[in-house]
Amino acid sequence: MREDGKIDYVEFPATGIPAVKRFYSEAFGWSWVDYGPDYVAVDNAGLDGGFNGDAADAGRAAKPLVVLYAHDLEAMAAKVTAAGGVIVNPIYSFPGGRRFHFTDPSGNELAVWSEGRE
């Protein structure tokens, strides 16, 4: 069961989805769920995650993105802001749910997602 504020997903940048899929499949036996030409989710790696190859997101630092979960996305965004976080990408929809990105006081970028209401 998903819980508020817990690490739920890790998203990695990718410069080429086919090469990433081939490498991790051959090296570790991972399988995939495709969400279009620029995004693929890992199906059996021990922790939910995916690879984002969208060139529009390349401006974001080329680092893994830790994604937390929230049942109530708006309430969690308010908590993040009240605690001193800065929302850098307001709530938006994606296949499977909605999410927002924020930075913590050290400048680390994380995201929070919630299921539904796409």
PAZAPA-4460 file (N, C-alpha, C; in steps of 0.05 Angstrom, whole numbers, plus 32768, in hexadecimal, padded with zeros to 4 digits):
% residues 118
    n_x    n_y    n_z   ca_x   ca_y   ca_z    c_x    c_y    c_z   seq   type   mol
   8011   7FE8   8000   8000   8000   8000   8012   8019   8000     1      M     A
   800B   802C   7FF0   801A   8045   7FEE   8014   8056   8006     2      R     A
   8028   8064   8010   8025   8075   8027   802F   8091   8022     3      E     A
   8022   80A5   802E   802A   80C1   802B   8047   80C5   8033     4      D     A
   8055   80D4   8023   8070   80DC   8029   8085   80C7   8027     5      G     A
   807F   80AF   801E   8092   8099   801B   809D   8099   7FFF     6      K     A
   80B7   8091   7FFC   80C3   808E   7FE2   80B4   8078   7FD3     7      I     A
   80AA   807F   7FBB   8099   806D   7FAC   80A4   8066   7F91     8      D     A
   80B6   8076   7F86   80BE   8073   7F6A   80D8   8082   7F66     9      Y     A
   80E9   8078   7F55   8101   8086   7F4D   8101   8088   7F2F    10      V     A
   8105   80A1   7F25   8105   80A6   7F08   8121   80AF   7F00    11      E     A
   812B   80A1   7EEC   8146   80A7   7EE1   8144   80B5   7EC7    12      F     A
   8157   80C8   7EC1   8158   80D3   7EA6   8163   80BF   7E93    13      P     A
   815C   80C1   7E7A   8166   80AF   7E65   816B   80BE   7E4B    14      A     A
   8181   80B8   7E3F   8187   80C5   7E25   817E   80B4   7E0E    15      T     A
   8175   809C   7E13   816B   808A   7DFF   815C   8072   7E0C    16      G     A
   8142   8072   7E09   8132   805D   7E16   813A   8041   7E0C    17      I     A
   813D   803C   7DF2   8144   8021   7DE9   815E   8017   7DF5    18      P     A
   8172   8028   7DF7   818C   8020   7E02   818A   801A   7E20    19      A     A
   817A   802A   7E2E   8176   8025   7E4B   8168   800B   7E4F    20      V     A
   8153   8006   7E40   8144   7FED   7E43   8156   7FD5   7E3D    21      K     A
   8166   7FD6   7E28   8177   7FC0   7E20   818B   7FBB   7E37    22      R     A
   8198   7FD0   7E41   81AC   7FCD   7E55   81A1   7FC0   7E6F    23      F     A
   818C   7FCB   7E7A   8181   7FC1   7E93   8174   7FA6   7E90    24      Y     A
   8169   7FA1   7E79   815E   7F86   7E73   8174   7F71   7E73    25      S     A
   818A   7F77   7E64   81A0   7F64   7E62   81AF   7F61   7E7C    26      E     A
   81B4   7F77   7E8A   81C5   7F77   7EA2   81B6   7F6C   7EBA    27      A     A
   819C   7F73   7EBD   818E   7F6D   7ED6   8174   7F5E   7ED2    28      F     A
   816C   7F5A   7EB9   8153   7F4B   7EB4   813A   7F5B   7EB8    29      G     A
   813C   7F76   7EB8   8125   7F87   7EBC   8112   7F85   7EA5    30      W     A
   80F8   7F89   7EAA   80E4   7F8B   7E94   80D7   7FA6   7E96    31      S     A
   80C6   7FAC   7E82   80BE   7FC8   7E7E   80A0   7FCC   7E78    32      W     A
   8096   7FE3   7E7F   807C   7FEC   7E77   8080   8007   7E68    33      V     A
   807B   8007   7E4E   807F   801F   7E3D   8068   8032   7E40    34      D     A
   806F   804C   7E43   805B   8062   7E44   8062   8076   7E2F    35      Y     A
   8063   806D   7E16   806B   807E   7E00   8088   807C   7DF9    36      G     A
   8091   808B   7DE6   80AD   8089   7DDD   80C2   8094   7DF0    37      P     A
   80BA   80A5   7E03   80CD   80B2   7E14   80CC   80AA   7E31    38      D     A
   80BB   8096   7E38   80B9   808E   7E54   80B5   8070   7E56    39      Y     A
   80C3   8064   7E69   80C0   8047   7E6E   80C2   8043   7E8C    40      V     A
   80B0   8032   7E96   80B0   802B   7EB3   80BD   8010   7EB6    41      A     A
   80CB   800C   7ECC   80D7   7FF3   7ED3   80C2   7FE1   7EDF    42      V     A
   80C0   7FC8   7ED7   80AB   7FB7   7EE1   80B4   7FA5   7EF8    43      D     A
   80CD   7F9E   7EFA   80D6   7F8B   7F0E   80F2   7F90   7F18    44      N     A
   80F7   7FA8   7F23   8112   7FAF   7F2C   8114   7FB1   7F4A    45      A     A
   80FF   7FAA   7F59   8100   7FAC   7F76   80F4   7FC5   7F82    46      G     A
   80F4   7FDA   7F73   80E8   7FF4   7F7A   80DC   7FFF   7F60    47      L     A
   80C4   800A   7F62   80B9   8016   7F4A   80CA   802D   7F40    48      D     A
   80CC   802F   7F26   80DC   8044   7F1A   80D9   8045   7EFC    49      G     A
   80E6   8058   7EF0   80E4   805B   7ED3   80FB   806C   7EC8    50      G     A
   80FB   806E   7EAE   810F   807E   7EA0   8101   8092   7E8E    51      F     A
   8109   80AB   7E91   80FD   80C1   7E82   8111   80CB   7E6C    52      N     A
   8109   80C7   7E53   8119   80CF   7E3C   810F   80E8   7E2E    53      G     A
   80FC   80F6   7E3A   80F0   810D   7E2E   8104   8124   7E2D    54      D     A
   810B   812D   7E15   811E   8143   7E12   8115   815C   7E20    55      A     A
   80FB   8161   7E22   80F1   8179   7E30   80F9   8179   7E4E    56      A     A
   80FE   8162   7E59   8105   8160   7E75   8124   8160   7E79    57      D     A
   8133   8161   7E63   8150   8160   7E64   815C   8178   7E73    58      A     A
   814D   818F   7E74   8157   81A6   7E82   8158   81A2   7EA0    59      G     A
   8147   8190   7EAA   8148   8188   7EC6   8163   817A   7ECB    60      R     A
   816F   817E   7EE1   8188   8172   7EE7   8187   8154   7EE0    61      A     A
   819C   814A   7ED3   819C   812E   7ECA   81A3   811C   7EE2    62      A     A
   8190   811B   7EF5   8193   810B   7F0D   817B   80FA   7F11    63      K     A
   817D   80E4   7F1F   8165   80D5   7F26   8151   80E7   7F36    64      P     A
   8138   80E2   7F32   8123   80F1   7F40   8115   80DE   7F53    65      L     A
   8116   80E3   7F6D   8108   80D4   7F81   80EB   80DF   7F82    66      V     A
   80D8   80CC   7F81   80BC   80D4   7F80   80AE   80C8   7F99    67      V     A
   80A2   80DA   7FA9   8093   80D2   7FC1   8076   80CF   7FB9    68      L     A
   8066   80C4   7FCB   8049   80C0   7FC6   8039   80D1   7FD9    69      Y     A
   8021   80D9   7FD0   800E   80E7   7FE1   7FF2   80E0   7FD9    70      A     A
   7FE0   80DA   7FEC   7FC4   80D5   7FE6   7FB7   80EF   7FDD    71      H     A
   7FBE   8105   7FE9   7FB2   811F   7FE3   7FC9   8131   7FDA    72      D     A
   7FCB   8134   7FC0   7FE2   8143   7FB4   7FE2   8160   7FBC    73      L     A
   7FCB   816D   7FBB   7FC9   8189   7FC3   7FD1   818E   7FE0    74      E     A
   7FC9   817D   7FF2   7FD0   817F   800E   7FEE   817B   8011    75      A     A
   7FFA   8168   8003   8016   8164   8005   8026   817B   7FFA    76      M     A
   801D   8187   7FE4   802A   819E   7FD9   802A   81B5   7FED    77      A     A
   8014   81B8   7FFB   8012   81CD   8010   8026   81C7   8027    78      A     A
   8028   81AE   802F   803B   81A7   8044   8058   81AC   803C    79      K     A
   805E   81A5   8023   8079   81AA   8018   8080   81C7   8019    80      V     A
   806D   81D8   8010   8072   81F5   8010   8074   8200   802C    81      T     A
   8063   81F7   803E   8063   8200   805A   807D   81F9   8068    82      A     A
   8089   81E2   8060   80A2   81D9   806D   80BA   81E7   8061    83      A     A
   80B7   81F7   804C   80CD   8205   8040   80D6   81FB   8025    84      G     A
   80C8   81E7   801A   80CE   81DE   7FFF   80C4   81F1   7FEA    85      G     A
   80CF   81F0   7FD3   80C7   8201   7FBD   80BC   81F0   7FA6    86      V     A
   80A3   81F5   7F9F   8097   81E6   7F88   80A3   81F1   7F6E    87      I     A
   80B1   81DF   7F60   80BE   81E7   7F47   80AF   81DE   7F2E    88      V     A
   809C   81CC   7F32   808B   81C3   7F1C   806F   81BD   7F28    89      N     A
   805C   81CF   7F25   8042   81CC   7F32   8034   81B2   7F29    90      P     A
   801F   81AB   7F37   8011   8192   7F32   8008   8190   7F15    91      I     A
   800E   8179   7F09   8007   8173   7EED   7FFF   8156   7EEA    92      Y     A
   7FF0   8150   7ED5   7FE8   8134   7ED0   7FFB   8126   7EBE    93      S     A
   7FFD   810C   7EC2   800C   80FA   7EB0   7FFD   80DF   7EAF    94      F     A
   8004   80CD   7E9D   7FF6   80B4   7E9C   7FF9   80A5   7EB7    95      P     A
   7FE3   80A1   7EC5   7FE4   8093   7EDE   7FDF   80A4   7EF6    96      G     A
   7FE0   80BF   7EF3   7FDB   80D0   7F0B   7FE3   80EC   7F07    97      G     A
   7FEB   80F9   7F1D   7FF3   8115   7F1D   800C   8117   7F2F    98      R     A
   801C   812D   7F2B   8033   8131   7F3C   803C   814E   7F3B    99      R     A
   804D   8155   7F4F   805B   816E   7F4F   8078   816A   7F57   100      F     A
   8089   817D   7F50   80A5   817B   7F57   80AB   8192   7F6A   101      H     A
   80BE   818D   7F7D   80C6   81A2   7F90   80E4   819F   7F95   102      F     A
   80EF   81B5   7FA0   810B   81B3   7FAA   810A   81B6   7FC9   103      T     A
   811C   81A8   7FD6   811F   81AA   7FF3   8133   81C1   7FF9   104      D     A
   8137   81C7   8013   8149   81DD   8019   8166   81DA   800F   105      P     A
   816E   81C2   8008   8189   81BD   7FFD   818A   81BE   7FDF   106      S     A
   8172   81C2   7FD2   8171   81C4   7FB5   816C   81A9   7FA8   107      G     A
   8167   8194   7FB7   8161   817A   7FAB   8145   817B   7F9F   108      N     A
   8142   8171   7F86   8128   8170   7F7A   811C   8154   7F7E   109      E     A
   8103   8154   7F88   80F4   813C   7F8B   80D8   8140   7F7F   110      L     A
   80C8   812B   7F7D   80AD   812E   7F73   809A   811F   7F87   111      A     A
   8081   8126   7F86   806C   8119   7F95   8056   8112   7F81   112      V     A
   804C   80F9   7F82   8037   80F1   7F6F   801F   80E6   7F7D   113      W     A
   8009   80E5   7F6F   7FF0   80DA   7F79   7FE2   80CC   7F62   114      S     A
   7FD4   80B6   7F68   7FC6   80A8   7F53   7FAC   80B7   7F4B   115      E     A
   7FA3   80B0   7F33   7F89   80BA   7F2A   7F88   80D7   7F21   116      G     A
   7F6F   80DF   7F1A   7F69   80FA   7F11   7F7C   8104   7EFC   117      R     A
   7F82   80F3   7EE8   7F94   80F9   7ED2   7F8B   8110   7EC2   118      E     A
***
